[in-house]
Amino acid sequence: MSTLELCEKYFETRDVYKLMNLKKDAKEKEIKKAYHKLSLLVHPDRVPEEQKAESTEKFKVLSKLYQVLTDTQKRALYDEQGIIDDDDEESNMTSWLELWSKIFKPISEEEISNYEKEYIGSDLERTDVKKSYLGGKGCINYIMNHVPFMKVEDEPRIKVLVGEMIDAGEVPEYKIFTEEPAAKRNKRHKKYARESKEAKVIKERIERRKQQEDEAELEASDGNLEQMILARKNKRESNYNSLMDRLLEKYGGEDVSETVDFGSLDKKKKKKVKAATKQQTLNGVKRGRVEKTKV
């Protein structure tokens, strides 16, 4: 199948810009951001075991589309004629993972901290709170598990925010939220206090281990900083290659045919599957089990 046929099969559209929620004059920075957002949803190492096979194929398609939109000639061909040249396509999973590693550098603790500062109190956080409030029908535990960076200390602020939404008629009032039992709240607070303590211990262990490794590397290089940096670079490359080998072993197979959920883009597909299943039942035809995807 061609790239556009696969795009239609997995994402219900041949319109690459629509899939990535981009305008036709989108800049490379915008394309990279859109690709990162979508590919994270289907990255083979970020989905449940039963979804990995087709997630691998979706990841390949998105990576191919990214290459097309960031190549002047390939993009012009698609824009003018709606064609994607598949002659140079490589289906090897390793090539796509290598592309990923080149495009997206590891996220540092400082970058996460900076993003947290921008996120808290933003419109995006408000949207996430509203969505999780409705999704969990007011369950604060559910909200905490679905809103990034939310901690026990944020509960009073989130309650005020949701209260404003309720007063404005944006969301219904769920008693489990406005009148949460004290026992449930205390249990949650104890859980997060315990997890916070455990996280602190783990972080301290990692920092001590890193310090010990740095001292050992410096000693092995006889105090030569340049040699230590080179040794560390070689070690990172070795670890990366090992990771690629494991991913290739797990997800590099050619035969994949399972279906996974991809948010709103799969709504039409779900309706078709549901209708087909109903018709099969009426006809008394058994064609296997259809599983509901978890969102």
Secondary structure, 3 states (H helix, E strand, C coil): CCHHHHHHHHHCCCCHHHHCCCCCCCCHHHHHHHHHHHHHHHCHHHCCHHHHHHHHHHHHHHHHHHHHHCCHHHHHHHHHHCCCCCCCCCCCHHHHHHHHHHHCCCCCHHHHHHHHHHHCCCHHHHHHHHHHHHHCCCCHHHHHHHCCCCCHHHHHHHHHHHHHHHHCCCCCCCHHHHCCCHHHHHHHHHHHHHHHHHHHHHHHHHHHHHHHHHHHHHHHCCCCHHHHHHHHHHHHHHHHHHHHHHHHHHHCCCCCCCCCCCHHHHHHHHHHHHHHHHHHHHHCCCCCCCCCCCC
